[in-house]
Amino acid sequence: MTTEICRDAWGIPHLRAGSARELARAQGRVTALDRAWQLEVERHRSQGTSASFLGTPALPWDVFARRARLDDTARRCFAALESRDPETADWVRAYVDGVNERLADGARRSPEFAEAGLAPGRWEPWTPLGVWLGTHILFAGFPAKLWREQVVRHLGPDAVALFATDGPGTSGSNGWLVSGGRTVTARAVIAGDPHRFIEDPGVYQQIRLACPEFDVVGLAVPGVPGIAHFGHTGTVAWAITNAMADYQDLYRERLRRTGAGVEALGPDGSWRRAVRYTETVEVAGDAPVEIEVIETERGPVIAGGPEGLDGGDPYSSEPHRDDLYSDDPYRDDLGIPTALALRHPPRVTEDLGFGALLPLLRARRVTDVDRALDDWAEPVNVVQAADTEGGLLHRVAGRVPVRAEANRTRLVPAWEPGYEWTGWHEMPRAGLTDGIAVMANQRGPASPLGVEFAPPHRADRIRALLGERRTWSAAGMPAIHTDTHLASAAPLLDRLAALDDLTPEAARLRDRLLAWDRRMDADSADAAAFAAVRGAVVRRLAAHPAFAALTEPPAYPEVLLPWLALTPRIGFALEHLLTARELYGIDRQAAVRAAVEETAAGKPAGTWGDTHRLAPWRALTGTPYAPPAEPALSGDHDCVLCTSAVPGLTDLAARGPAARYVWDLARREDSAWVVPFGASGVPGSPHHRDQLPLWLGGELVPVVTDWDRLEKETDV
């Protein structure tokens, strides 16, 4: 059978081949043509070589990737995959072959290569595993343990719960499953939207993969074969949300130099040889940087070294600090220098879960999806699935180690016993309530596996909306995707309601906000006024002397610092801080009063969309291919339409729905999807940004299943 590449009206590739292997090769080829620049950026990031063409801004990530040994982990996982599952390993090789066959052609179409002075390189068989690992290594938010350590040190252990929410670096999602008993077709519907940093090109690739074994539509990760997270085979469909599980640990390590290298003190009291070598990171426009890579029996050292902070951490953006040992993140309670080692499942098991990818494509029923997900590893997800025979699935998938409770919440000493991994948790399962299941990163089936979860607002709102009618269709789901009600506004509005003796201007603003419908619509002046007051409250709380010790983050690597920034932490935890019985002597009512007076006396805020605008990440900053201004957005962090501003810091939204989907199990052709920009990553292509207006308006692109409605592009 000839391999075919066809396109629909939106440029979405539909691939057809005679075997799964040839189909993987075609997927690699079409991705290289459509996303060459994105592929090469991700390959270099996984290797820790992106600063060689992106310059100094990319250096902190490259240093982290090298010290965390991401590329080495990908190599090991692929070698283990070849031994354990040679069919899947060969399938991955076929994808890589396809990428290499067309990468140079794709690079010629992408002007970023010339602008950056980059020539396309060569993909190795393990590169897709490196891309996957680089994309998800921070997904579980292990740097939050550094934040908790700081909070406990300066405010005490009770303060941890005040800030326990999905923070500035967390990725989340909405997802809901409506069973056939609640739909007009008597077949299930699955819908949702993954929330990630919005990138241009996008992090998801709409694609169709068809061969004699299967015919699947879904959202692929560019650089990775198959369809991992969101797919519809015609008879079964699945989707995921971040389970918010904790499965990565940070160990304090005592290291010492010897004539032979570096040794680490283990829990049995003996010193053992650590892996130690140096690497050089090339930096465009600057001198190369030599780094020391160390790995103990716990894992790679990602911060500090044998000298702790005293020896200087040349990879941190923060200056050396000469304060007391209790404030030094690289010293233990005795003042002995320590380093930080990261332990995470793929480094331990040499398994990234790629063995699940082919079985997912071949799935025909929910039981097939369930069986495939038993091999899932990274990241840990909540999965919802349904099939045409009425089968339903709501479970957690992934690998979470069994270990001490302390490992889950803070840094633990590597030289003390009791913090070892002793096994793996069974993955929890859940059912449906009144024919629906909703996951929005709140506490749910994954509760025993996590520490910090999203507030329940998005999940509660989705349930409430689904409860407004007894039966639903696929066509009704976009109204839920785009709901802008902000339940988390209540604590601040309650405090506003209790204010008196305001100036006339502030009183009018208070009354206006109390009458507001609590919808964060782009054209709403009231939403803008609320956001202005909220931001002023956050800044006043962040400036209070009670939090002074948290204003300067420790000298950790720059990649980890977003998790330790005080203002975003207060912004995302504001409702907890405003409703706590007491807050370290802070007069919160006075802070709210000052904030509303400040906002009332200032320049009118305009509409929410004037300042709440899309702020996508691009590898090249200042590129001429970016539009002069990004569009206005509705929504907010705790809305179902989760476009995340950072209260007190910026109204710009770097995170939001990286895709939207509706999977209809009655008729796959009634399914629909959309991405923020388009199917092509090539600037100037007609399909580079053609889906943006639909994404902004809450509309979806129809999933085309009729091959006669597609335009054949080429035979491969």
ChimeraX attribute file (.defattr): number of C-alpha atoms within 10 A of each C-alpha:
attribute: neighborCount
match mode: 1-to-1
recipient: residues
	/A:1	10
	/A:2	10
	/A:3	18
	/A:4	19
	/A:5	24
	/A:6	20
	/A:7	20
	/A:8	18
	/A:9	13
	/A:10	16
	/A:11	21
	/A:12	22
	/A:13	27
	/A:14	27
	/A:15	25
	/A:16	26
	/A:17	22
	/A:18	15
	/A:19	16
	/A:20	22
	/A:21	19
	/A:22	21
	/A:23	25
	/A:24	26
	/A:25	27
	/A:26	30
	/A:27	31
	/A:28	28
	/A:29	27
	/A:30	22
	/A:31	30
	/A:32	28
	/A:33	25
	/A:34	30
	/A:35	25
	/A:36	31
	/A:37	26
	/A:38	24
	/A:39	24
	/A:40	24
	/A:41	19
	/A:42	24
	/A:43	26
	/A:44	22
	/A:45	24
	/A:46	28
	/A:47	22
	/A:48	27
	/A:49	24
	/A:50	26
	/A:51	24
	/A:52	22
	/A:53	21
	/A:54	20
	/A:55	16
	/A:56	18
	/A:57	14
	/A:58	20
	/A:59	25
	/A:60	18
	/A:61	23
	/A:62	25
	/A:63	29
	/A:64	22
	/A:65	23
	/A:66	25
	/A:67	23
	/A:68	25
	/A:69	22
	/A:70	25
	/A:71	24
	/A:72	17
	/A:73	22
	/A:74	28
	/A:75	18
	/A:76	19
	/A:77	24
	/A:78	27
	/A:79	18
	/A:80	17
	/A:81	23
	/A:82	15
	/A:83	11
	/A:84	13
	/A:85	14
	/A:86	15
	/A:87	15
	/A:88	20
	/A:89	20
	/A:90	16
	/A:91	21
	/A:92	28
	/A:93	23
	/A:94	24
	/A:95	28
	/A:96	28
	/A:97	21
	/A:98	24
	/A:99	28
	/A:100	20
	/A:101	18
	/A:102	19
	/A:103	28
	/A:104	18
	/A:105	16
	/A:106	24
	/A:107	23
	/A:108	16
	/A:109	20
	/A:110	22
	/A:111	15
	/A:112	21
	/A:113	18
	/A:114	11
	/A:115	12
	/A:116	15
	/A:117	11
	/A:118	15
	/A:119	13
	/A:120	18
	/A:121	12
	/A:122	16
	/A:123	20
	/A:124	16
	/A:125	21
	/A:126	22
	/A:127	25
	/A:128	27
	/A:129	29
	/A:130	29
	/A:131	26
	/A:132	22
	/A:133	21
	/A:134	23
	/A:135	16
	/A:136	14
	/A:137	18
	/A:138	17
	/A:139	22
	/A:140	22
	/A:141	23
	/A:142	24
	/A:143	22
	/A:144	25
	/A:145	20
	/A:146	21
	/A:147	25
	/A:148	24
	/A:149	17
	/A:150	21
	/A:151	21
	/A:152	14
	/A:153	15
	/A:154	17
	/A:155	16
	/A:156	12
	/A:157	13
	/A:158	10
	/A:159	17
	/A:160	18
	/A:161	14
	/A:162	20
	/A:163	22
	/A:164	19
	/A:165	19
	/A:166	23
	/A:167	23
	/A:168	20
	/A:169	21
	/A:170	21
	/A:171	22
	/A:172	28
	/A:173	23
	/A:174	27
	/A:175	28
	/A:176	26
	/A:177	26
	/A:178	26
	/A:179	26
	/A:180	26
	/A:181	17
	/A:182	20
	/A:183	18
	/A:184	14
	/A:185	17
	/A:186	17
	/A:187	22
	/A:188	32
	/A:189	28
	/A:190	27
	/A:191	27
	/A:192	29
	/A:193	29
	/A:194	25
	/A:195	24
	/A:196	23
	/A:197	23
	/A:198	24
	/A:199	19
	/A:200	22
	/A:201	27
	/A:202	26
	/A:203	19
	/A:204	23
	/A:205	26
	/A:206	25
	/A:207	24
	/A:208	28
	/A:209	24
	/A:210	21
	/A:211	18
	/A:212	11
	/A:213	11
	/A:214	16
	/A:215	19
	/A:216	26
	/A:217	26
	/A:218	26
	/A:219	26
	/A:220	21
	/A:221	21
	/A:222	26
	/A:223	28
	/A:224	24
	/A:225	26
	/A:226	30
	/A:227	24
	/A:228	21
	/A:229	19
	/A:230	27
	/A:231	26
	/A:232	30
	/A:233	24
	/A:234	23
	/A:235	20
	/A:236	29
	/A:237	32
	/A:238	27
	/A:239	30
	/A:240	28
	/A:241	27
	/A:242	27
	/A:243	30
	/A:244	29
	/A:245	27
	/A:246	24
	/A:247	25
	/A:248	21
	/A:249	27
	/A:250	28
	/A:251	23
	/A:252	24
	/A:253	29
	/A:254	25
	/A:255	26
	/A:256	19
	/A:257	14
	/A:258	9
	/A:259	5
	/A:260	8
	/A:261	13
	/A:262	21
	/A:263	23
	/A:264	27
	/A:265	21
	/A:266	20
	/A:267	15
	/A:268	10
	/A:269	11
	/A:270	10
	/A:271	16
	/A:272	15
	/A:273	18
	/A:274	22
	/A:275	17
	/A:276	16
	/A:277	12
	/A:278	12
	/A:279	13
	/A:280	13
	/A:281	20
	/A:282	21
	/A:283	21
	/A:284	19
	/A:285	12
	/A:286	11
	/A:287	10
	/A:288	14
	/A:289	14
	/A:290	14
	/A:291	17
	/A:292	16
	/A:293	21
	/A:294	28
	/A:295	22
	/A:296	23
	/A:297	16
	/A:298	24
	/A:299	22
	/A:300	26
	/A:301	27
	/A:302	24
	/A:303	27
	/A:304	31
	/A:305	27
	/A:306	21
	/A:307	19
	/A:308	23
	/A:309	23
	/A:310	16
	/A:311	12
	/A:312	15
	/A:313	21
	/A:314	16
	/A:315	23
	/A:316	20
	/A:317	14
	/A:318	16
	/A:319	11
	/A:320	16
	/A:321	13
	/A:322	10
	/A:323	8
	/A:324	9
	/A:325	15
	/A:326	14
	/A:327	17
	/A:328	21
	/A:329	23
	/A:330	28
	/A:331	23
	/A:332	19
	/A:333	10
	/A:334	8
	/A:335	12
	/A:336	14
	/A:337	25
	/A:338	27
	/A:339	25
	/A:340	27
	/A:341	27
	/A:342	21
	/A:343	22
	/A:344	22
	/A:345	20
	/A:346	20
	/A:347	21
	/A:348	13
	/A:349	14
	/A:350	17
	/A:351	25
	/A:352	27
	/A:353	21
	/A:354	26
	/A:355	22
	/A:356	19
	/A:357	20
	/A:358	18
	/A:359	18
	/A:360	27
	/A:361	25
	/A:362	17
	/A:363	24
	/A:364	19
	/A:365	21
	/A:366	23
	/A:367	17
	/A:368	15
	/A:369	25
	/A:370	22
	/A:371	14
	/A:372	21
	/A:373	22
	/A:374	17
	/A:375	19
	/A:376	22
	/A:377	21
	/A:378	24
	/A:379	26
	/A:380	25
	/A:381	24
	/A:382	28
	/A:383	24
	/A:384	28
	/A:385	28
	/A:386	31
	/A:387	29
	/A:388	21
	/A:389	15
	/A:390	16
	/A:391	16
	/A:392	24
	/A:393	21
	/A:394	24
	/A:395	20
	/A:396	28
	/A:397	26
	/A:398	24
	/A:399	29
	/A:400	24
	/A:401	20
	/A:402	18
	/A:403	18
	/A:404	14
	/A:405	9
	/A:406	12
	/A:407	22
	/A:408	22
	/A:409	21
	/A:410	21
	/A:411	20
	/A:412	19
	/A:413	21
	/A:414	25
	/A:415	19
	/A:416	13
	/A:417	11
	/A:418	15
	/A:419	19
	/A:420	15
	/A:421	15
	/A:422	11
	/A:423	11
	/A:424	14
	/A:425	14
	/A:426	15
	/A:427	18
	/A:428	16
	/A:429	15
	/A:430	15
	/A:431	13
	/A:432	14
	/A:433	11
	/A:434	12
	/A:435	15
	/A:436	20
	/A:437	21
	/A:438	26
	/A:439	29
	/A:440	29
	/A:441	28
	/A:442	25
	/A:443	20
	/A:444	19
	/A:445	18
	/A:446	26
	/A:447	16
	/A:448	13
	/A:449	23
	/A:450	17
	/A:451	18
	/A:452	23
	/A:453	23
	/A:454	20
	/A:455	20
	/A:456	17
	/A:457	18
	/A:458	29
	/A:459	24
	/A:460	17
	/A:461	21
	/A:462	22
	/A:463	18
	/A:464	11
	/A:465	13
	/A:466	20
	/A:467	13
	/A:468	9
	/A:469	9
	/A:470	12
	/A:471	17
	/A:472	22
	/A:473	20
	/A:474	24
	/A:475	13
	/A:476	12
	/A:477	20
	/A:478	20
	/A:479	12
	/A:480	18
	/A:481	24
	/A:482	20
	/A:483	22
	/A:484	24
	/A:485	21
	/A:486	23
	/A:487	16
	/A:488	21
	/A:489	17
	/A:490	13
	/A:491	16
	/A:492	19
	/A:493	19
	/A:494	13
	/A:495	16
	/A:496	21
	/A:497	14
	/A:498	10
	/A:499	16
	/A:500	11
	/A:501	8
	/A:502	15
	/A:503	13
	/A:504	11
	/A:505	13
	/A:506	22
	/A:507	19
	/A:508	13
	/A:509	22
	/A:510	26
	/A:511	12
	/A:512	13
	/A:513	19
	/A:514	17
	/A:515	11
	/A:516	15
	/A:517	12
	/A:518	20
	/A:519	19
	/A:520	27
	/A:521	24
	/A:522	21
	/A:523	16
	/A:524	19
	/A:525	19
	/A:526	24
	/A:527	26
	/A:528	24
	/A:529	23
	/A:530	26
	/A:531	24
	/A:532	24
	/A:533	29
	/A:534	23
	/A:535	22
	/A:536	23
	/A:537	29
	/A:538	27
	/A:539	21
	/A:540	18
	/A:541	24
	/A:542	21
	/A:543	14
	/A:544	14
	/A:545	12
	/A:546	15
	/A:547	16
	/A:548	12
	/A:549	15
	/A:550	20
	/A:551	15
	/A:552	11
	/A:553	18
	/A:554	21
	/A:555	23
	/A:556	23
	/A:557	20
	/A:558	16
	/A:559	20
	/A:560	23
	/A:561	20
	/A:562	17
	/A:563	22
	/A:564	26
	/A:565	16
	/A:566	22
	/A:567	22
	/A:568	24
	/A:569	25
	/A:570	23
	/A:571	25
	/A:572	27
	/A:573	22
	/A:574	22
	/A:575	18
	/A:576	17
	/A:577	21
	/A:578	19
	/A:579	15
	/A:580	9
	/A:581	8
	/A:582	11
	/A:583	14
	/A:584	12
	/A:585	7
	/A:586	14
	/A:587	12
	/A:588	18
	/A:589	16
	/A:590	13
	/A:591	18
	/A:592	24
	/A:593	21
	/A:594	18
	/A:595	22
	/A:596	27
	/A:597	21
	/A:598	16
	/A:599	22
	/A:600	22
	/A:601	12
	/A:602	10
	/A:603	8
	/A:604	12
	/A:605	19
	/A:606	15
	/A:607	19
	/A:608	26
	/A:609	23
	/A:610	18
	/A:611	20
	/A:612	27
	/A:613	22
	/A:614	23
	/A:615	21
	/A:616	19
	/A:617	15
	/A:618	15
	/A:619	19
	/A:620	16
	/A:621	10
	/A:622	8
	/A:623	11
	/A:624	11
	/A:625	12
	/A:626	14
	/A:627	8
	/A:628	7
	/A:629	9
	/A:630	13
	/A:631	17
	/A:632	20
	/A:633	25
	/A:634	25
	/A:635	27
	/A:636	26
	/A:637	21
	/A:638	24
	/A:639	25
	/A:640	27
	/A:641	28
	/A:642	28
	/A:643	28
	/A:644	28
	/A:645	28
	/A:646	23
	/A:647	27
	/A:648	24
	/A:649	14
	/A:650	14
	/A:651	24
	/A:652	22
	/A:653	24
	/A:654	19
	/A:655	27
	/A:656	28
	/A:657	25
	/A:658	21
	/A:659	25
	/A:660	25
	/A:661	29
	/A:662	33
	/A:663	32
	/A:664	28
	/A:665	29
	/A:666	23
	/A:667	15
	/A:668	21
	/A:669	15
	/A:670	17
	/A:671	25
	/A:672	22
	/A:673	23
	/A:674	28
	/A:675	29
	/A:676	27
	/A:677	24
	/A:678	26
	/A:679	28
	/A:680	27
	/A:681	27
	/A:682	26
	/A:683	18
	/A:684	13
	/A:685	16
	/A:686	13
	/A:687	20
	/A:688	22
	/A:689	20
	/A:690	18
	/A:691	20
	/A:692	18
	/A:693	13
	/A:694	15
	/A:695	22
	/A:696	16
	/A:697	12
	/A:698	18
	/A:699	19
	/A:700	20
	/A:701	17
	/A:702	18
	/A:703	23
	/A:704	21
	/A:705	20
	/A:706	9
	/A:707	13
	/A:708	9
	/A:709	12
	/A:710	18
	/A:711	15
	/A:712	16
	/A:713	12
	/A:714	10
	/A:715	13
	/A:716	16
